């Protein structure tokens, strides 16, 4: 971490502890972009783990910041609903595509069940050799002895290839998938105003048009195991394009879900090892730690900072009165640093006991259905890295996206030594 970053974190720490609790707003996206959000969550975990913010750019909201409280809320979909939105801000009323992660049963269960075979264990076993082959090809083409952007050359390329496989998407157009993913998650609802809502809607409607063509092709062809074919041939979802905006919503969900968790963990893992050279040395001495390290990477990175729920009834939770209709935000990024549950939670430890005990994938009916895909890609990536490169050096500071939802990177400058 640079001296400037350390100074910014020190200033954020002073601000976090000096601000009156009732004025604390942990949703400010610029803090996530500068990686200075940590002390604000530390204070809430210690002093107000169920905290009400009455004034933010997203409106009033509750913050849930401790591990066990997040699990309790995430597991109670009957009291805390996902209907309509899973991010802290509200979608504009004229463009709010429904999707199954932002739905409650039975709609959620029916639509999720339809696409789950694409990432079922047997399907992943069939794909493993292909994923390994592609990862090896990407790594073998990396330059030696010169600086390059790991995000572009590795993280985006590998997740794009995997997304194209899961959708059986035309290979020559696969670059559209991360583009649409970034447009989906660039929104004022998560503190990012880099693109207007009107332009965002325009681009996503172009995405819908492309996928409408794919739907018609898959519907007329024999069933396969890609997302579109599964939806088109399942009796419960084969009429989904009759409501094109709902079809678009589920496309947005599947594209982002298949992109952000893995893409940003591929970058975050290398950054974590760079900043913890003792752990990198531990990995070099014992590559069998990779499966355990993958879970630690996902916890340490926490690719999605939060998930939102809406209270369906008045309820008292941990001594606080949450009212029907209140938005309740589970801060996964905070739960994964809860030292009451995770020993030495702020440290990156690749042989951490019970490393899978984290909240990054969520709990309950909305637990990430692609978690095994993400873990498998990360595992194979690091297995193939360790076969080739004793060391990959991070040679500059990362550039992060501006979002209180996606904890992501736009750049990580690295260099692979010649010897």
Secondary structure, DSSP 4 states (H G I P E B T S, - for coil): --HHHHHHHHHHHHHHHHS-GGG--TT-HHHHHTT--HHHHHHHHHH-SEEEE---TT--EEEE-SHHHHHHHHT-TTTEE-TT-SSSSPPPTT-----GGG--TTHHHHHHHHHHGGGSHHHHHHHHHHHHHHHHHHHHTS-SSSEEEHIIIIIIHHHHHHHHHHHT--GGGTHHHHHHHHHHH-SGGGT--SS-HHHHHHHHHHHHHHHHHHHHHHHHS---SSHHHHHHHSTTTTTGGGGHHHHHHHHHHHHHHHHHHHHHHHHHHHHHHHH-HHHHHHHHH-GGGHHHHHHHHHHHH-SB-EEEEEESS-EEETTEEEPTT-EEEEEHHHHTT-TTTSTTTTS--TT-TTTT--STT--GGGS-TTHHHHHHHHHHHHHHHHHH-S--EE-S--EE---SSB--EEE-EEE----
